Amino acid sequence: MPRTPETNATPSSSAAIVRDVIRGLYEGRYVPGQRLAEPDLVADYGLSRGTVREALKQLASDGVVIAHPYKGAQIRSLTRPEAANIFAVTEVILGLAARQAAHNIDTPGARETITTHFNAIAAHNSESDRFEFIRQRNRYFRALIEISGNDELRTILPRLQVHLIRNRLAVPPADRVHGYHNITQAVLEGAPDRAEQAARSYVAKTAACVLPHFPA
């Protein structure tokens, strides 16, 4: 299928290609197993072959694609066991972020920050714009990590999230909001154990809804 850049402007670096491929996964322009041929990407983005290769190298490093030297790459297809492992790691990581955020919730501005980002998620009820919901979700997670004060989580969680883009938003909207509400309330109340449990429970519930969509 044709691939269109995120904007009409010519991207200026390999980072623009990386961002657009990831956004394409959000929007369904790219799908697991799809081949990304170097000549196509060069034509689509108006960039040199070297810049395209740099972008593919970054995407491969993040586990988004499988690189084929001098030919291009292919969007990585996860098996059900691979997806289950990613969810298992995400459950632990997000639980830790919530626990540490609850510990640090009295940091100036922390309550306002997490409340603002939760409200943005709660206000997003449309199923038609998956990308916008995932943007709000990612902002919420970034806020949680910022409050946690754990710099290591800033690099780990985003790489895991890329693989969970393809979850088809299988969790019903009301259940999603309820899950984030439980996490937010526990964090706001400074209850680390409950915050961790709420986060882990939400990820586990999401996994139960999503994993059947992956091939065994």
N, C-alpha and C positions, 0 to 999 in steps of 0.2 A: 504494500500500500504506500502511497506517497507520504513523504515525511516533510513536514513544514516547520520552519524555525519558530521559536517562541514569539518573535516579533518580526516585523518587516526589515528591521535594521540588520546589517551584516554583523554577525558576532565577531568580537575582536580577539578571542582567545579560546583555547581548548576548554576552559571552564564553562564557557557559554554552551558548548556542545554537551558537556556533562549535565548541566542544569536542564537543558531541553530534552535530553533523552530521559532523564528522571521524571520530568513533567509529563513527557509522552507516556510513561508507564502509568502515572496517575490518571491520565485522560484516556488511556486505551489506544493511543496511536502506536505504541509499541507493545508487543505481547511476547510472552515466553516462547522461545524457540525461533523468533524472528531474526533473520540475518541482517547484519549491518555491514554493507559492502563499502569499502573505502571510497571507490569512485562516486557512489551515490552521496555519501556524506560530504565529500569535497564539493560536489555540485550543489547540494542543498544549502550548505553554509557559506560557500564562497571562500573557503580557507584552503591552505596548502595541505598536501598529504601528510607532511610532518606534524602539523597541528592536529589533524584528525587522529593520527596515530597516538599522539600524546593524550588526547581525550579518551581513546579506547583503552589505553594503558591504565588511566585513572579509574575508568569504569570496571576494568578487570580486577584492579587492586581492591575495589570496593565489593567485588563479587557480583556485580550487576550483570556483567557479560562474561562470556568465555572467548578469549582472544584466539584468533587464527593468524599467525604471523604473515604479513604481506597480503592478506586477503580481506581482513576486516574482523568482525566478531559476530557473536550470536547472543541474543538475550538469554540469560541463564534460566533454565527451567528447573524448578525445585521439585523433588519427589516429596511424598508425604513425610517420610522419616526426616529428610533434610529440613522441611518446614517445621516439623515438630521440635527439632533441636533448636531452631532459631527462636521459636516461641518459648521454649524452656529457658533459654538464656535471657530473653527479653523479660520474662516473668521475674527472674532474680534481679536483673538490673533495674527495672522500673520499681520493684519493691524497695530496693535500696535507696533509690532516688527519693521516693515518697517518705521513707523512714527518716532520712537525713534532712529533708525539707521540713518535716514536722519538728525536728530538733531545733531548726534554725528559723522557725516561723516568726519569732520576735525581732528578727532583723528588720531595720527600718525599711518600709515599703514592700516587704514580702507579702503581707496579707492582701494589700491592694493589687499587687501583681498577679498572684494566683487567682484571685477572685475575678479580675478583669478577663483573664484568659479562659476561665471556666465559663463565664457568661457568654463569651464569644462562641464556644462550643454549643452551649445550651440553646443559643439563638439560631443555630444553623440546623434547620429542620428539613431542608430541601435535599432530596435524593438525586436531583438532576445534576448537581455540581459536586462531584466527588472530590475534585481537586481542591476546591475551597474548603471543604470539611477537613481534608487531610492537612492542608496548610494550617488551619486552626488547631488541629490536634498536635502537629509538630511544634507550634508555638507554645502550646500548653506544656508539652514535655520539656522544651527548652527552659521555660520559666521554672518548672519544678527542679530541673538540674541546677539552674542558676541559684535558686534558693538553697539547694542542698549543699552548695559550696564544694562539690566533688568534681574537680577538673577532669578526672579520668572518664567520667560518664559523658562528658561533652563530646568525646571522640567515639566512644563505644556505641551509645544508643542510636545516633543517626545512621550508622552503618547497618544496624539491625532493622531500622525502620524501612530502609529501602526495599528489603525483601518482603515486607509485609504490606507494601503498596497494593499488592494483587489480592487483597483479602475480600474484594467485591463488596466491602461494607456489609458483610453477612450478618452482623449484629443489628437487630432492629433499632431504629433511632431512639426510642424511649429507653431501651436497655443501655444504649451507649451513654446517654445523658445521666442515667441513674448510676452507672459505674463511675463516671467522672465526678459526679456529685459526692459519692461515698469517699473517694480519694481526697477531694478538696476539703470536705468537712473534717476529716480526720487530721489533715495537715493543719487546717486553720485552728483546730482545737489543741494542737501540739501533742497529738497522741501517736508516737512513732510506731508502736506495735500495730495499732489499728490501721494506720496509714499504709504500712507495708502490706498488711493482709488485704486491704481494699484494692491496692494496685495489683497484687498477685492474683487475686480472685478475678479481677476484670480481664487480665491477660489470659488466664486459664479459660474463662468463658468464651472469649474471642477465639481462642485456639479451637475449642470444641465446635464452634460454628464454622470455622474456616477450613480446618484440615480436610474435611471430606471433599473439598474442591480440588485438592492436589492429587495427582496420580500416585497410586500405591507403588 
